[in-house]
Structure formats: structure tokens, C-alpha cells
């Protein structure tokens, strides 16, 4: 169906009227939509897995692990918890506020735009949608056109499970995205590149629209000289899963480079080589386990990294590319030039540079010399080093001895900081992201504080000062005239 700007504006006006009716604020509406999302995932699981295979070459098990399974878990949590999340919470007032009460009430923001990315086409579309629905918003979702099979499934099938008066799916490329950004929204949630993120933020300024940006950045890992063979093997395996076993390294949480001491570098490289063979066999392309590049543009981009003569010299494993099949062999680089594109741009592919340092503590300075990352992964048992990394580096999250945990845990906020984005979601954090927490205060007519009204005098100044300090005895003494102010009369009367 051809996209029409006129039809879009009409639909958005109808959606705003629908929101104005109060329907989406009802718990029953929120539950019905979450139920619909859950039914969509369950009844279309096979179609979802096939779409991910077609778009990205994802193995069904990987697709279930990273998208289907996580979405089921997230929906179930929201279905179980949203009534508790939406309930008002008492806010404590100081004792001096006699016969007064207050609460904090979560209210939906209104009309929300979600623009998702291609590397997790279902997860990055529906994870924020879960939070937006649970919070009672109306939503327009634009999946990525770079994952056409997944986008088509969301566009054609998902609306059958949802209330189309309050939730709309829009397909299209960058031109459609530009038209969407020109509309007035109450919230924009964008996942994608830093370049497009800047455009989204610029468009949002026009209407002072709050924005959440999930942009990624180059995620580093560091590997300490772990004491036992078992620790080293586990660290290597977890690095490989995060790098090659998650959308072939095209995930925003994928490791972009690994820092390791020179004396340990050859050992790490050998462990990684062995791990790749264990996971993907001697012929990774024939294993049907590792995902493909999303399109030829990204395949050529990765090939361009490897064709740099100085980078080519640093290849210690892999490096083959088959453009027609969108396949890039898992590749390890050892000390590529730090000014090369592979070290200055997001990789989004199965290339893993190993950068050597004299001491593992030097990793902190190296990491801090780069833009902030979505995540830092540190494989170390050294408690002192762990404390230094937490206190001396900045990133969306920091994970010790793993590289997936922070994405899968509902109790942890997921999001960036600085150039890798801002705004947190997952679990209740998604609900919070799409809610406005409104202060509601109530006051009786039977009590009042006469000293907050003019005309002013020194006694009223003293009473205000004692009240703000929550010094109730001081207030009583000042009322009884048993405590005098140390301030001058000039301060109170001029």
C-alpha cells in the first residue's frame, strides 16, 4: 500500500481523538493489547523465525534466544505488573504540612513514535511497544525497511492482534521517516545510527518533543590475564557468543574490540580460534549457524575495512568475503592501525580487533580516549580493577565476565549515555520511559501558615527559616516568642 502523507495526518488526528476519549488509559485496554502482542508472538513464531532467517540469515535458535524468547518474557512481565506500575504511590510530606497529602501518579505521554532498527527487527520494534502500551499510550511504529520480511510481517499481521484505533504500523524508507518526523509527537523512540539519531533529535526540537535515542557506539571488552585455563576458555567463549553468535556481530551490544596485555595476546587469539571452530566448524559458511550481512551495502562496507592494506596485514584468522551470499567469515585482527576505519567506526559485522596494551590497567585510559559506549565488557576477577572501571569510565552499562546479561535482565535499565544515546528501557524502565510522573497534592482548608503571607516582618522571616529547616521546636519557640532571630530587621522588611 502506497504511503500517503494526507492519510497519515488524518489517521494521527483520529488517534489523538481516540486517546482523548480516555480509552487507552483504562487497565482493560492495556491488558487487551498486551494479550494481543503475546498472541501475535505465540501464533506467528514460525513466521517470525522464517522472516529473521530471510532478512539476516539468523539461525532459529539464535532468533528465539535474542528476540522471540526475550519478547515473551517481557510481555509476560508487563501483563503481570502493569496495574501495579500504573497505581499511584504515596509521597511523604514533612510533618509541618498538617492535614495535607500527596501522591505520584503515572500518566501516559500521548502519541508516541517508535522507529526501530534492522538488526533486531522484532525485538527493537516490540520491546519499546510493550512499554508504551503498558503505560497507556497510542503508538505509531515504523519498522526498518532494511529487514523487509520482518517489516512486512509486522505491517500485515500485527494489526490483526491490536486495536488499530490506537496502534498503527507504517512501512517505508527514509522518505517516510522524514515525513513522520515532521509530525507532532509526545515522544519519539529511535534505535539506529548516530548519524540518523542527530536528524531525529533536530526534528524533535521543532515541537520540543522528548526523545529516546539508542545508538550503540563502539563497545569495548578487556580481558585480564585470568588465572586458570577454565576462566580463559569461558571468557573466550562468552566473547565469541557476543561477537559472532548474535546477528554476526551486527548487534548494537556486540563487542567492537578487545583489549589485552601483550604477553597474553597470543594465548587469547588461539583460544578465540579454537572457539570459532567449536561453534561454527571448519566451514562457518556451511554451518548455517552464523548470520549473514543484512544487505550488500553492509557487506561492501565490511569488505572495505578488510581491504585496507594495513588492516589486511593484521588479519590472524578468517577474512574471506562472499558478496553474493552476504557472508563474511569470522575474522580476528591483531593490532590493526588505531586510525583505520575498523577502529574508528562501528563495525556491525564479524570482525574482532584485538588491541594489545602493556598493562591491563592501561585499558582504562584507552577506553576513556574514545566516545562513550553502550556497554563495556570486562573479563577479570581483579576487584580493584573492577572498582576502577566502574568509577573511572562512563558507558551505558558495564558487565563483568559476560556480554549478554545486561540486555536480557528486566531488572536492569538498558540504554546509552552521551554519544551512544540516552534514555533507558526494558522491564519497568520501559513503562517509566513512556510515562509522565505527575505530582498530586491535597490540602485541607482548616490549617494554614500565616507567616507565608505579607506583610513581612522579622518574626515571619524567622518562622519561614525554621520551617524550611524542619525545625519544629524552633517554629514553636518562635511562635511563643521564646526564640529571637539573629537576622537584622533590614533583611526582613526591605
C-alpha positions as CSV (number, residue, x, y, z in Angstrom):
1,X,0.0,0.0,0.0
2,X,1.4,3.4,-1.0
3,X,2.2,5.7,1.8
4,X,0.1,8.9,1.9
5,X,1.1,11.9,4.0
6,X,-2.5,13.2,3.8
7,X,-3.8,9.8,5.0
8,X,-1.2,9.8,7.8
9,X,-2.3,13.1,9.1
10,X,-5.9,12.0,9.1
11,X,-5.0,8.8,11.0
12,X,-3.0,10.8,13.5
13,X,-5.9,13.1,14.2
14,X,-8.2,10.2,14.7
15,X,-5.7,8.6,17.0
16,X,-5.4,11.8,19.1
17,X,-9.2,11.9,19.4
18,X,-9.2,8.2,20.4
19,X,-6.6,9.0,23.1
20,X,-8.7,11.9,24.2
21,X,-11.6,9.6,24.9
22,X,-9.6,8.1,27.7
23,X,-9.9,4.6,26.3
24,X,-6.2,3.8,26.3
25,X,-5.8,4.8,29.9
26,X,-8.1,2.0,31.1
27,X,-6.4,-1.1,32.5
28,X,-8.6,-3.3,30.4
29,X,-7.4,-1.7,27.2
30,X,-3.7,-2.0,28.2
31,X,-4.2,-5.7,29.1
32,X,-6.0,-6.5,25.9
33,X,-3.2,-5.0,23.8
34,X,-0.5,-6.8,25.8
35,X,-2.6,-10.0,25.3
36,X,-2.7,-9.3,21.6
37,X,1.1,-8.9,21.4
38,X,1.6,-12.1,23.2
39,X,-0.8,-14.0,20.9
40,X,1.0,-12.5,17.9
41,X,4.3,-13.8,19.1
42,X,3.0,-17.3,20.0
43,X,0.8,-17.8,16.9
44,X,3.3,-16.4,14.5
45,X,6.5,-17.8,16.0
46,X,7.4,-19.9,12.9
47,X,6.7,-16.9,10.6
48,X,8.9,-14.7,12.8
49,X,11.8,-17.2,12.7
50,X,11.4,-17.5,8.9
51,X,11.4,-13.7,8.4
52,X,14.6,-13.4,10.5
53,X,16.2,-16.2,8.5
54,X,15.3,-14.4,5.3
55,X,16.4,-10.9,6.4
56,X,19.5,-11.8,8.4
57,X,20.3,-15.4,8.0
58,X,19.7,-15.9,11.7
59,X,19.5,-19.5,12.9
60,X,16.2,-20.3,14.5
61,X,17.7,-20.9,17.9
62,X,19.6,-17.6,17.9
63,X,16.4,-15.9,16.7
64,X,14.5,-17.4,19.6
65,X,17.2,-16.6,22.1
66,X,17.6,-12.9,21.1
67,X,14.1,-12.0,20.0
68,X,11.2,-14.4,20.4
69,X,12.1,-15.7,23.9
70,X,13.0,-12.3,25.3
71,X,9.8,-10.7,23.9
72,X,7.6,-13.4,25.5
73,X,9.4,-12.8,28.8
74,X,9.0,-9.0,28.5
75,X,5.3,-9.2,27.6
76,X,4.6,-11.6,30.5
77,X,6.3,-9.3,33.0
78,X,4.3,-6.3,31.7
79,X,1.0,-8.2,31.8
80,X,1.6,-9.3,35.4
81,X,2.9,-6.0,36.6
82,X,1.4,-3.0,34.7
83,X,-1.5,-2.5,37.2
84,X,1.0,-2.2,40.0
85,X,3.1,0.2,37.8
86,X,0.2,2.4,37.0
87,X,-1.1,2.7,40.5
88,X,-0.4,6.0,42.3
89,X,2.2,6.0,45.0
90,X,2.1,8.0,48.2
91,X,4.6,10.7,48.5
92,X,5.7,11.6,52.0
93,X,5.3,15.2,53.1
94,X,7.0,16.9,56.1
95,X,5.1,16.8,59.3
96,X,4.7,20.5,59.3
97,X,2.3,20.1,56.3
98,X,-0.7,19.4,58.6
99,X,-3.8,17.9,57.1
100,X,-2.1,17.5,53.7
101,X,-1.3,14.5,51.5
102,X,0.4,13.8,48.2
103,X,0.9,11.1,45.7
104,X,2.8,10.5,42.4
105,X,0.6,9.3,39.5
106,X,1.9,7.8,36.3
107,X,0.1,9.1,33.2
108,X,0.7,8.2,29.6
109,X,2.5,10.8,27.4
110,X,0.1,10.5,24.5
111,X,1.0,9.9,20.8
112,X,4.3,8.1,20.6
113,X,6.5,7.4,17.5
114,X,8.8,4.3,17.6
115,X,11.4,3.9,14.8
116,X,13.3,0.6,15.1
117,X,16.4,-0.9,13.6
118,X,17.1,-3.8,11.3
119,X,19.5,-5.9,13.4
120,X,16.8,-7.0,15.9
121,X,13.7,-6.2,13.7
122,X,11.2,-7.7,16.1
123,X,12.9,-7.1,19.4
124,X,13.8,-3.4,18.8
125,X,10.2,-2.8,17.5
126,X,8.2,-4.6,20.1
127,X,10.2,-4.1,23.3
128,X,9.5,-0.4,23.4
129,X,6.0,-1.0,22.1
130,X,5.4,-3.2,25.2
131,X,6.3,-0.3,27.5
132,X,4.4,2.3,25.5
133,X,1.2,0.2,25.6
134,X,1.6,-0.7,29.3
135,X,1.8,3.0,30.0
136,X,-1.4,3.7,28.1
137,X,-0.1,5.5,25.0
138,X,-1.2,5.4,21.4
139,X,1.7,4.4,19.1
140,X,2.9,4.6,15.6
141,X,5.6,2.0,14.9
142,X,7.9,2.2,11.8
143,X,10.0,-1.0,11.4
144,X,13.2,-0.8,9.4
145,X,12.9,-1.2,5.7
146,X,16.3,-2.9,5.7
147,X,14.7,-6.0,7.1
148,X,11.8,-6.3,4.6
149,X,10.4,-9.7,5.5
150,X,10.2,-8.8,9.2
151,X,8.8,-5.3,8.4
152,X,6.1,-6.9,6.2
153,X,5.1,-9.4,8.9
154,X,4.7,-6.6,11.4
155,X,2.8,-4.4,8.9
156,X,0.4,-7.0,7.6
157,X,-0.2,-9.4,10.6
158,X,0.4,-7.5,13.8
159,X,-2.6,-5.1,13.4
160,X,-4.9,-8.1,13.4
161,X,-4.0,-8.6,17.1
162,X,-4.2,-4.9,18.2
163,X,-6.6,-2.0,18.4
164,X,-5.9,-0.2,15.2
165,X,-7.6,2.9,16.6
166,X,-4.6,3.3,19.0
167,X,-1.7,1.5,17.3
168,X,-0.6,1.9,13.7
169,X,2.3,0.2,11.8
170,X,3.9,2.2,9.0
171,X,6.2,0.8,6.4
172,X,8.7,2.8,4.3
173,X,12.2,4.1,3.8
174,X,14.0,7.3,4.8
175,X,11.5,9.4,3.0
176,X,8.6,8.0,5.1
177,X,10.8,8.5,8.2
178,X,11.3,12.2,7.3
179,X,7.5,12.7,6.9
180,X,6.9,11.0,10.2
181,X,9.4,13.2,12.0
182,X,7.6,16.3,10.7
183,X,4.5,15.4,12.6
184,X,3.8,16.4,16.2
185,X,4.5,13.7,18.8
186,X,4.5,13.5,22.5
187,X,7.5,11.1,22.5
188,X,10.0,9.7,19.9
189,X,11.9,6.5,20.5
190,X,14.6,5.8,17.9
191,X,17.1,3.0,17.5
192,X,19.7,3.3,14.9
193,X,22.9,5.0,13.8
194,X,24.3,8.2,15.3
195,X,24.0,10.0,12.0
196,X,20.3,9.4,11.8
197,X,19.9,10.0,15.5
198,X,21.1,13.5,15.1
199,X,18.5,14.1,12.4
200,X,15.8,12.7,14.7
201,X,16.9,15.0,17.5
202,X,17.0,18.0,15.2
203,X,13.4,17.3,14.0
204,X,12.2,16.9,17.6
205,X,13.4,20.3,18.6
206,X,10.7,22.0,16.4
207,X,8.0,20.8,18.8
208,X,10.1,20.3,21.9
209,X,9.4,16.6,21.7
210,X,11.2,14.4,24.3
211,X,13.4,11.8,22.6
212,X,15.0,8.5,23.5
213,X,18.0,7.5,21.3
214,X,19.5,4.1,21.3
215,X,22.6,4.5,19.1
216,X,25.2,1.9,20.2
217,X,28.7,3.2,19.8
218,X,31.9,1.1,19.8
219,X,31.6,-1.4,22.7
220,X,35.0,-2.4,24.1
221,X,35.9,-5.5,26.0
222,X,39.0,-6.1,28.1
223,X,40.4,-9.5,29.1
224,X,42.7,-9.7,32.2
225,X,45.3,-12.4,32.4
226,X,42.9,-14.8,34.1
227,X,44.4,-17.3,36.5
228,X,43.1,-20.6,35.2
229,X,42.7,-22.3,31.8
230,X,39.0,-22.7,32.6
231,X,38.5,-19.0,33.2
232,X,40.3,-18.1,30.0
233,X,38.2,-20.6,27.9
234,X,34.9,-19.3,29.4
235,X,35.9,-15.7,28.7
236,X,36.8,-16.5,25.1
237,X,33.5,-18.4,24.6
238,X,31.4,-15.6,26.0
239,X,33.3,-13.0,23.8
240,X,32.6,-15.2,20.7
241,X,28.9,-15.5,21.6
242,X,28.5,-11.8,21.9
243,X,30.5,-11.1,18.7
244,X,29.7,-13.8,16.2
245,X,26.7,-15.6,17.8
246,X,24.5,-12.5,17.9
247,X,23.5,-11.4,14.4
248,X,27.0,-12.0,13.2
249,X,28.3,-9.0,15.2
250,X,25.6,-6.7,13.8
251,X,24.0,-6.1,17.2
252,X,24.3,-2.8,18.9
253,X,25.7,-4.6,22.0
254,X,28.3,-6.5,20.0
255,X,31.9,-6.2,21.1
256,X,33.8,-3.9,18.7
257,X,37.3,-4.6,20.0
258,X,39.2,-6.4,22.8
259,X,42.0,-5.0,24.9
260,X,44.5,-7.5,26.3
261,X,48.0,-7.4,27.7
262,X,50.7,-8.2,25.0
263,X,52.0,-11.1,27.0
264,X,48.6,-12.7,26.9
265,X,47.6,-11.8,23.3
266,X,48.8,-14.9,21.5
267,X,47.0,-17.1,24.1
268,X,43.7,-15.2,23.7
269,X,44.0,-15.4,19.9
270,X,44.4,-19.2,20.0
271,X,41.5,-19.6,22.4
272,X,39.3,-17.5,20.0
273,X,40.4,-19.5,17.0
274,X,39.5,-22.8,18.8
275,X,36.2,-21.3,20.0
276,X,35.2,-20.3,16.5
277,X,35.9,-23.8,15.2
278,X,33.9,-25.4,18.0
279,X,30.9,-23.1,17.4
280,X,30.9,-22.9,13.6
281,X,33.0,-25.8,12.5
282,X,35.8,-25.7,9.9
283,X,33.5,-24.2,7.4
284,X,31.4,-21.5,9.1
285,X,29.6,-20.6,5.9
286,X,28.3,-24.2,5.6
287,X,27.3,-24.5,9.2
288,X,24.1,-22.5,8.7
289,X,24.7,-21.1,12.2
290,X,26.2,-17.7,11.7
291,X,24.0,-14.9,10.4
292,X,24.6,-13.0,7.2
293,X,25.0,-9.3,6.4
294,X,21.7,-7.6,6.2
295,X,22.4,-6.3,2.6
296,X,25.2,-5.7,0.1
297,X,25.9,-2.2,1.3
298,X,26.9,-3.5,4.7
299,X,28.8,-6.4,3.1
300,X,30.8,-4.0,1.0
301,X,31.3,-1.7,4.0
302,X,32.9,-4.6,6.0
303,X,34.9,-5.7,2.9
304,X,36.2,-2.1,2.7
305,X,37.5,-2.4,6.3
306,X,39.4,-5.5,5.4
307,X,40.8,-4.2,2.1
308,X,42.8,-1.5,3.8
309,X,46.3,-2.8,3.2
310,X,47.4,-2.0,6.8
311,X,44.4,-3.7,8.2
312,X,44.9,-6.7,5.9
313,X,48.3,-7.3,7.5
314,X,46.7,-7.6,10.9
315,X,44.4,-10.5,10.0
316,X,45.3,-13.5,12.0
317,X,42.2,-15.5,11.3
318,X,39.4,-15.6,8.7
319,X,39.0,-12.6,6.4
320,X,37.2,-14.1,3.4
321,X,34.1,-12.4,2.0
322,X,31.4,-13.6,-0.4
323,X,29.4,-10.6,-1.5
324,X,26.8,-12.6,-3.5
325,X,25.9,-14.7,-0.4
326,X,26.3,-11.8,2.1
327,X,28.7,-13.9,4.0
328,X,31.8,-12.7,5.9
329,X,33.9,-15.2,7.7
330,X,34.5,-14.7,11.4
331,X,37.7,-12.6,11.4
332,X,40.3,-11.8,14.0
333,X,42.7,-8.8,13.7
334,X,45.7,-8.3,15.9
335,X,46.7,-4.7,16.5
336,X,45.2,-3.0,13.4
337,X,46.1,0.7,13.0
338,X,44.2,2.7,15.6
339,X,43.4,5.4,12.9
340,X,41.9,2.8,10.5
341,X,38.2,2.8,9.7
342,X,37.7,-0.6,11.5
343,X,38.9,1.1,14.8
344,X,37.2,4.5,14.3
345,X,33.7,3.4,13.0
346,X,31.1,1.0,14.4
347,X,31.9,-2.4,12.9
348,X,28.5,-4.1,12.8
349,X,29.9,-7.2,11.4
350,X,32.0,-10.3,12.3
351,X,35.4,-8.6,12.6
352,X,37.1,-8.7,16.0
353,X,40.2,-6.5,16.5
354,X,42.5,-7.4,19.4
355,X,44.4,-4.4,20.7
356,X,47.4,-5.0,23.0
357,X,48.4,-2.9,25.9
358,X,51.4,-3.2,28.3
359,X,49.3,-3.4,31.4
360,X,45.6,-4.2,31.6
361,X,45.1,-1.1,33.7
362,X,46.1,0.9,30.6
363,X,42.7,-0.2,29.1
364,X,41.0,2.5,31.2
365,X,42.9,5.3,29.6
366,X,42.3,3.7,26.1
367,X,38.6,3.4,26.7
368,X,38.3,7.0,28.0
369,X,40.1,8.3,24.9
370,X,37.1,7.1,22.8
371,X,33.5,8.2,22.7
372,X,31.3,6.6,25.4
373,X,30.0,3.2,24.5
374,X,26.7,1.5,25.1
375,X,28.5,-1.2,27.1
376,X,31.9,-2.1,28.4
377,X,32.6,-5.8,29.0
378,X,35.4,-6.7,31.4
379,X,36.6,-10.2,31.9
380,X,38.5,-10.0,35.2
381,X,38.4,-11.3,38.8
382,X,40.5,-8.4,40.0
383,X,38.2,-6.5,42.4
384,X,40.4,-3.4,42.4
385,X,40.3,-3.2,38.6
386,X,36.5,-3.8,38.6
387,X,36.1,-0.8,41.1
388,X,38.3,1.4,38.9
389,X,36.4,0.5,35.8
390,X,33.1,1.4,37.5
391,X,34.3,4.7,38.9
392,X,36.7,5.9,36.2
393,X,34.8,5.0,32.9
394,X,31.4,6.0,31.6
395,X,29.1,3.8,29.5
396,X,25.5,2.8,29.2
397,X,26.3,-0.3,31.3
398,X,29.4,-2.3,32.4
399,X,29.3,-6.0,32.6
400,X,31.9,-8.2,34.3
401,X,32.7,-11.7,32.9
402,X,29.7,-11.7,30.5
403,X,28.5,-9.9,27.4
404,X,24.7,-10.5,27.2
405,X,23.4,-10.4,30.8
406,X,22.6,-6.7,30.9
407,X,20.4,-6.9,27.7
408,X,18.3,-9.9,28.9
409,X,17.7,-8.8,32.5
410,X,14.4,-7.0,33.0
411,X,15.6,-5.5,36.3
412,X,18.4,-3.6,34.7
413,X,17.9,-0.4,32.7
414,X,19.2,-0.8,29.1
415,X,20.3,2.3,27.3
416,X,23.2,4.6,26.5
417,X,24.9,7.8,27.7
418,X,26.4,10.6,25.7
419,X,27.1,9.9,22.1
420,X,25.7,6.3,22.3
421,X,22.3,7.6,23.2
422,X,20.1,8.5,26.1
423,X,17.0,7.0,27.8
424,X,16.6,3.6,29.5
425,X,14.1,0.9,28.9
426,X,13.4,-2.9,29.4
427,X,11.0,-4.1,32.1
428,X,9.5,-1.4,34.3
429,X,12.0,1.0,32.8
430,X,10.1,0.8,29.6
431,X,6.9,1.8,31.4
432,X,8.7,4.7,33.1
433,X,10.1,5.9,29.8
434,X,6.7,6.3,28.3
435,X,5.1,7.8,31.4
436,X,4.9,11.2,33.0
437,X,5.0,11.0,36.7
438,X,2.6,13.7,37.9
439,X,2.7,15.1,41.4
440,X,-0.8,15.3,43.0
441,X,-1.0,17.2,46.3
442,X,-4.1,17.8,48.5
443,X,-4.5,20.4,51.3
444,X,-7.2,21.0,53.9
445,X,-8.9,24.4,54.3
446,X,-8.6,24.0,58.1
447,X,-4.9,24.8,58.5
448,X,-2.7,27.5,57.2
449,X,0.6,29.1,57.9
450,X,0.0,32.8,58.4
451,X,3.7,33.6,58.1
452,X,3.9,32.8,54.4
453,X,1.7,35.8,53.6
454,X,2.7,39.5,53.6
455,X,3.1,42.0,55.2
456,X,6.6,40.8,56.1
457,X,8.4,41.2,59.4
458,X,11.3,39.7,61.2
459,X,9.2,37.1,63.0
460,X,7.8,35.8,59.8
461,X,11.3,35.5,58.3
462,X,12.4,33.5,61.4
463,X,9.4,31.2,61.2
464,X,10.0,30.5,57.4
465,X,13.6,29.8,58.1
466,X,12.8,27.3,60.9
467,X,10.1,25.7,58.8
468,X,12.4,25.1,55.9
469,X,14.9,23.6,58.2
470,X,12.1,21.3,59.5
471,X,13.0,22.5,63.0
472,X,9.6,22.1,64.6
473,X,10.7,23.0,68.1
474,X,12.2,26.2,66.6
475,X,8.9,27.0,65.0
476,X,7.1,26.5,68.3
477,X,9.6,28.6,70.2
478,X,9.4,31.4,67.6
479,X,5.6,31.4,67.7
480,X,5.7,31.7,71.5
481,X,8.3,34.5,71.3
482,X,10.9,32.4,73.1
483,X,13.4,32.5,70.3
484,X,14.7,35.6,68.5
485,X,16.1,35.9,65.0
486,X,19.8,36.6,64.5
487,X,19.0,38.4,61.3
488,X,18.6,42.1,61.1
489,X,15.2,43.9,60.7
490,X,16.5,45.3,57.4
491,X,16.6,41.8,55.9
492,X,13.1,41.1,56.8
493,X,11.5,44.5,55.9
494,X,13.4,45.7,52.8
